């Protein structure tokens, strides 16, 4: 694969990370503005305080925006943190599977593509360090 295509795949992973951050930010805002949107039933989700849930999602989104920017800048720390956050995001997507199966599958695919790009093309991050 050409160097330009490899760099494009890593850039795509960075953009997908920003997309995931946007999804979390929107979910956080929805949790703050319309908590009933997430309510399933008494046996459903284990969320007691939707305001806290919304704030946590907004903080996570902010962190994901930071990591996504680091990935686009080919920073090694962002690659490592991005892998960890993508794994945690995929695990969290399984928690929503019974109530939101389509959304969970979308998130799982998104995180799988991010993991693929950050692990298979990890040498792109090393090249950036050698250039500086």
C-alpha positions as CSV (number, residue, x, y, z in Angstrom):
1,X,0.0,0.0,0.0
2,X,1.3,3.4,-0.9
3,X,2.5,5.8,1.8
4,X,-0.3,8.3,0.9
5,X,-3.0,5.7,1.2
6,X,-1.6,4.5,4.6
7,X,-1.6,8.1,5.8
8,X,-5.1,8.5,4.5
9,X,-6.3,5.5,6.5
10,X,-4.9,7.0,9.7
11,X,-6.5,10.4,8.9
12,X,-9.8,8.6,8.4
13,X,-9.4,7.0,11.8
14,X,-8.8,10.5,13.3
15,X,-11.9,11.8,11.6
16,X,-13.9,8.8,12.8
17,X,-12.7,9.5,16.3
18,X,-14.1,13.1,15.9
19,X,-17.4,11.6,14.7
20,X,-17.6,9.4,17.7
21,X,-16.9,12.4,19.9
22,X,-19.7,14.3,18.2
23,X,-22.1,11.4,18.8
24,X,-21.2,11.4,22.5
25,X,-21.6,15.2,22.7
26,X,-25.0,15.0,21.1
27,X,-26.1,12.2,23.4
28,X,-24.8,14.3,26.4
29,X,-26.8,17.3,25.3
30,X,-29.9,15.1,24.8
31,X,-29.5,13.6,28.2
32,X,-29.4,17.1,29.7
33,X,-32.2,18.6,27.7
34,X,-34.6,15.6,27.3
35,X,-33.8,12.9,29.8
36,X,-36.9,10.9,28.9
37,X,-35.3,10.1,25.6
38,X,-33.0,7.5,27.2
39,X,-35.6,6.1,29.6
40,X,-36.5,2.5,28.6
41,X,-38.4,1.1,31.6
42,X,-37.9,0.3,35.3
43,X,-35.7,-2.7,34.5
44,X,-33.9,-1.0,31.6
45,X,-30.8,1.2,31.7
46,X,-28.9,1.6,35.0
47,X,-28.9,5.4,34.9
48,X,-30.3,7.1,37.9
49,X,-29.2,10.7,37.3
50,X,-29.5,11.8,33.6
51,X,-27.9,15.2,34.3
52,X,-24.8,13.5,35.6
53,X,-24.9,11.1,32.6
54,X,-25.1,14.0,30.2
55,X,-22.2,15.8,31.9
56,X,-20.1,12.6,31.8
57,X,-20.9,12.1,28.1
58,X,-19.9,15.7,27.4
59,X,-16.6,15.3,29.3
60,X,-15.9,12.0,27.4
61,X,-16.7,13.8,24.1
62,X,-14.2,16.6,24.9
63,X,-11.6,14.0,25.7
64,X,-12.3,12.2,22.4
65,X,-12.0,15.5,20.5
66,X,-8.6,16.0,22.1
67,X,-7.5,12.5,21.2
68,X,-8.9,12.8,17.6
69,X,-6.9,15.9,17.1
70,X,-3.8,14.1,18.3
71,X,-4.4,11.3,15.9
72,X,-4.8,13.7,13.0
73,X,-1.5,15.3,14.2
74,X,0.1,11.8,14.2
75,X,1.0,12.0,17.9
76,X,2.1,8.6,19.4
77,X,0.3,9.3,22.7
78,X,-3.0,9.8,20.8
79,X,-2.5,6.5,19.0
80,X,-2.1,4.7,22.3
81,X,-4.9,6.5,24.1
82,X,-7.1,6.2,21.0
83,X,-6.7,2.4,21.0
84,X,-7.7,2.2,24.7
85,X,-10.7,4.6,24.3
86,X,-11.9,2.7,21.2
87,X,-11.8,-0.6,23.1
88,X,-13.7,0.9,26.0
89,X,-16.2,2.5,23.6
90,X,-16.8,-0.9,22.0
91,X,-17.3,-2.5,25.4
92,X,-19.8,0.3,26.3
93,X,-21.6,-0.3,23.0
94,X,-22.4,-3.8,24.2
95,X,-24.2,-2.4,27.2
96,X,-26.7,-0.6,25.0
97,X,-27.2,-3.6,22.7
98,X,-30.5,-4.9,24.2
99,X,-32.3,-1.5,23.9
100,X,-30.6,0.1,20.9
101,X,-29.2,-2.8,18.8
102,X,-28.8,-0.9,15.5
103,X,-27.0,2.0,17.2
104,X,-24.8,-0.5,19.1
105,X,-23.8,-2.2,15.8
106,X,-23.0,1.2,14.2
107,X,-20.8,2.1,17.2
108,X,-19.1,-1.3,17.1
109,X,-18.2,-1.0,13.4
110,X,-17.0,2.6,14.0
111,X,-14.7,1.5,16.8
112,X,-13.5,-1.5,14.9
113,X,-12.4,0.6,11.9
114,X,-10.6,3.0,14.3
115,X,-8.8,0.1,16.0
116,X,-7.9,-1.4,12.7
117,X,-6.4,1.9,11.4
118,X,-4.6,2.7,14.7
119,X,-3.0,-0.8,15.0
120,X,-2.3,-1.9,11.5
121,X,-0.9,1.4,10.3
122,X,0.9,2.3,13.6
123,X,4.1,3.0,11.7
124,X,2.6,6.2,10.4
125,X,2.9,7.6,13.9
126,X,6.6,6.6,14.0
127,X,7.3,8.3,10.7
128,X,5.8,11.5,12.0
129,X,8.1,11.4,15.0
130,X,11.2,10.8,12.8
131,X,10.3,13.7,10.6
132,X,10.3,16.2,13.4
